[in-house]
Structures are given as C-alpha cells and as structure tokens.
Amino acid sequence: MPAPQALITCQDLSFGYGERRILDGISFEVPRGKVTALMGASGGGKTTVLRLIGGQYKPQSGRLQFDDQSIPDLNQAELYGLRRRMGMLFQFGALFTDLSVFDNVAFPLREHTDLPAALIRDIVLMKLEAVGLRGARDLMPSEISGGMARRVALARAIALDPELIMYDEPFAGLDPISLGTAARLIRRLNDAMGLTSIVVSHDLDETFGIADQVIVLANGRVAAQGTPDEVRHSEDPLVRQFVSASPDGPVRFHYPAVGLADDLGIGA
C-alpha cells in the first residue's frame, strides 16, 4: 500500500538567530492524515519548526512546502490564506480572558468569515460538543480548569475546519486525567475529521501512544525518525538518553563556557 502523500515537506532546512544556529539542514515529511510527534530536549528547535511552518519565520536556506506551496515564497495575502488551512493550539491554551468560552471559539469564525450569527452559533456548539464542553459555553476562562481551557483552545483551533493542527506542548501542566483526555482527543479528532497533526511534546508515554511518526530533534539536526517503537529502540546515544531520561549522555547539563576558575579570576 503506498505511503500517504506528504502534506508538509522540509528539506535541508536551516535557521538561526544571528550566529546561533538552531536548525542545521533538517529534512523530514509530515504525512497527510497522520499524527507526527516532534520531540527532543528543550531548546532543540521544535517550536521554531512550528513557527517556520506558520510563516512567522523564514528559513535561511532549504525548502519548506505545504501541499506543494513554498511557504517562504508566499506574499502576505497568500500566507494569510494558507494560515486559514492551519489550526494552532498554543501552550496553556492562550484563551482571550475577557471573552466567554463561546466567544473564544467563535472568534476565528467572526474574524475570517461572513457567516450569519445563527450559523456561527451552530458551528461553535458543534465544536464544543466535539471536545465535551458544550455545557460550558457561557463560562469565562477564569471559571474553568486548565484541562478544560486546553480543550476550549482545541475547539477554537478546529473552528475553521483546518487541514493541519499544530500543538505546542498540549500536555504541559495537566494532571494525569486531563493529560490522558487531551491525548485521546487529539487522536480521535485527527481520525474523525481527517486532519494532519503535529504535536510538540516532552511527554513520552502519552505522545508515543497517539503518534504515527516521531521525529527527534537534537543539536540542530534530526537525530531519529520513525514509528514510536523504532525511536524507542534506537541505538543512537542521544536518542537513548532522551527516551530513558538519563542525566548522563550527549546532552550536557552545562552550557558551553570558559573554565569556572578563569571566570572567577581564581589563580590569576
């Protein structure tokens, strides 16, 4: 059976801040209709990849395509059009605190469409039903839990029926029950709505449980790529350190610096 067509293609992509290289010639594909997990140590460039896909940053070299469109080459109008095909779940939800649950989900529909109010209401209620929170529509963000806020943010992310959903640390700060609920919801919505999902996460067990493909970034490169089982059994020392959460390995505790004695002027 042929492999699914890639929705996103990244080839020899490099990006950095000044002289600090964050991504150094990375290449991968995101298969259409699948859940791809983007993992690695903190500061490894995972969120940067999401920002490159969303067109917030432009790569310094390489190729980045969304459904055969070169993202860095789009003008502003084309980029805004492309973003309507994407949904984003920000870390901790990023709900508008002065808007109700209903109005948070309705916001992208009111901002980007000319749909009548009655139709917007029906769409919002259906999206909230999909995440189990239709009954919370009149509550304010301050009146709901962190896990509920994450689900409201997910309902908002799917309001425009995007092709791609990007999740930036969707499990951060959640209790075990909310975490498991969020993970199952990501998988269920991906399959039921025919979405393509990219999940940035440090939670190995839950992420490996829902992902079709795992990409591990380290030192600006793709250290491992494959099914969760293939990555879990990788022989690469860096990947093994990440999967086993070992403090000793290629990822160093100390950021590169001159010797402590020299820095403190001892023995000068």
N, C-alpha and C positions, 0 to 999 in steps of 0.2 A: 504494500500500500504506500503511495507516495507521501512524502513528508508535507505537512501543511505549508502553504505559501507564507513567507515571512511578511509580517506587517511592518516591522522595523528592521533595517539593515544598517549595521555600524561596521565600517571597515577602516582600519589603520587610523583611528580617531585619536587626536592629541589635543590636550587643553591644559592650560596652567594660568597661574596668577603671577605676572612678572616672570621672574626666573624660576619660580617654583612650579615644577611640572606635576600636575595632578593625575592626568591620564596620558599614557605614553604609548600610542599606537595600538589601542584596543580594537578588537574585532569580535562581533557576535551578531546573532539574529534573534528576533523575538517572533516565534511562530504565531500565526493568526489563530485565535480561538483557544490559546493555552495560557496557563499561569506561569510566568517566569519570575523566579526569585533572584534579586540582586543582593548579594551578601558580601561580607568582608569586614575587616577591622574598621573602627571609627577613623574618619579622615581619609578613607580609601577612594573617595570619588563617586560613591553611589548616588547621593543626592545631586551631585554635579551632572551625572548622566541624565537624570530626570529633567534638569533644567536645560540641558542641551536638546533633548527631545522636544521640550515645550517651546524652544526657540528663545528662551531668556538669555542664553549664552550662545556664542558662535564658536565652533571649534577652530583651532589654529591650523589644523590640517586634517586630512582624511575625509571620509564620506559618511553622511548620515541621512538616511532616507526613510520617509514614512509613506508606505504604499506607493513607492516609485517617485515620490516628490522629494527633492533635495531640500531639507529643512533650512540649511544656512542660506540658500539662494532665494528664498521667498521674500517678496516685498511685504509691507505691513498688512495690507488688505488680505493677501494670500495667507499670511501667517495667522491672522485672526480667524480666517475661515477654517484653517487646519485645526486650530485650537478648539473649535466647536465640535470636532470629532474626537476630542480627548476629554477625560474627566480626571480630576485630581483630588485625592484625599490627603490633606496636609496633616503633618504630625500634630496630634492633640485636637484635630478637627477644624480649628480656625473658624468657628461659627461667628456670625455677627451677634455680639452680645446684646444689642438693643433691638433685635428682631426676634419674633417668636420662632418656634420650630417650623411652623407652616411657612412663614415668610422667608426663612433661610432657604428652604427647599425651592420656594417659588422664585427666588431672586434671579437665577440664571434664565429662567423662562421669561420673566418680565424684562430682563436686560437684553436678551438676544432674539426674542420672537415678538410677533404681533398677535399672538393668540388671544382670544377673548378670555375674560376673567373666569367664566364658568368652566372652560376647558382647562385652564391652568389649575383651577381648584381640583378637578378630577385627576389630572396628572400628578399633582402633589400628593393627593391622598393615596394614589396607587403606588407611588414611590415609597411613601412612608409605610404602607402596608407591606411592601416587599422587605423592609428592614424591621418589621414588627412594631412600629411606633406610630401607627395612625391615631391611636388614642391619646398620644402626647402632643398633638398638633398645636394646641393652644398654650403650651408651656413655654417659658423662656429658658435660654441656655443655662441660666443660674439655678434653675429648678430641676435639672436633670443630672444624672451621674455622668462620669467621664466615659463609661462604656456606651451609654445612650447617646452622648454627644458625638461619639465617633460614628455611630450608626446614622444619626441625622446628617452628618457630613457626607456619608456614603450615599444617602438618598439624594442629597444635593448634587453629588458628583455624577449620578446617573440620570439626572433630571432631563437632560437633552439627548438621552439615548446615544451616548458616545460609542465609538468602536474600541477605544483604548481607555483603560483606567490605570492611573499610576498611584500607588500607595506609598507614602513616605512614613515609615515606621508606624504602621497601623496598630501594632500591639503594645507600643510603649506606654507604660504606666497603668496597664489594665490588670485587674485581678484575674485569677485563673478562669473563673466562669465567663467573664466578659471577653477574655482573650480567646477562649475556645469558641464562643459565639461569633466573634468577629472573623475568625479564621474560616469557620464553616460558611459564613455568609459570603465571604469573598469567593470561595469555591462555588457555592450554589448560584450566585448571581452571574459569575463568569460563564457557567454552563447553560443556565436558563436563558440568558439574554444574548448568548453568542458573543461575549466580549473577549478582548485580549487584555490581560492584566500583567502589570509589572509591580512586584512587591519588594520594596526595600525593607529589610528587617534584620535584626540580630537574634531573633528567637528561632533557634534551630528546629526544635521539635515541631512546633506549630507550622512553621514555614515549610519544612520538608514534607509535612503531612498533606499540604494542599498544592505544592508546586509540581508542574510537569517538567520544568527545566530549572536548574540552579546555575548561576554564574557567580563565581567568587572573584572579587577584585582585590588585588594586593600590590603594593609598590607601583601603582600606576598601570598595571597590566592585568590581563585575565589569567588568574592562577589556576582555575579549574572551571570546566563547563560540562554539564551532562545532567542525567537524571539525579534525583536526590540520592539514590542508592550508589550511583557511580561516584558522586562527590564525597559521600560519607566514607567510602572505601578508597579514596585517593591516596597514593603513596607520596604525593608532594609534601615535603616537610611543613611548608607554610599552611597548606590546607588542613593537614593533620592537626597542627597547633590550633587552628581556628575551630575545627569540629570538636576537638577534645577540650577546648577552653584551657589549654595549658599555658602557664605563665612563662615558660621557657621555650624558645624557638626562634625562628627567623624574625618575628615581630618583636622589636626591642622595647623594653619598658622606658628607657631614657631616650629623649630626643637628642640627635647628634649635637655635641657641644665640646668645647675645649675642656681639658682636664680640670677637675674641681680645684686642685691646688693652685693651678695657674689663674683660674678665675678669681680665687680669693686672695691671690697675691702672696701665698704662703711660700716661703723659701726664696723669695725674690731678693 
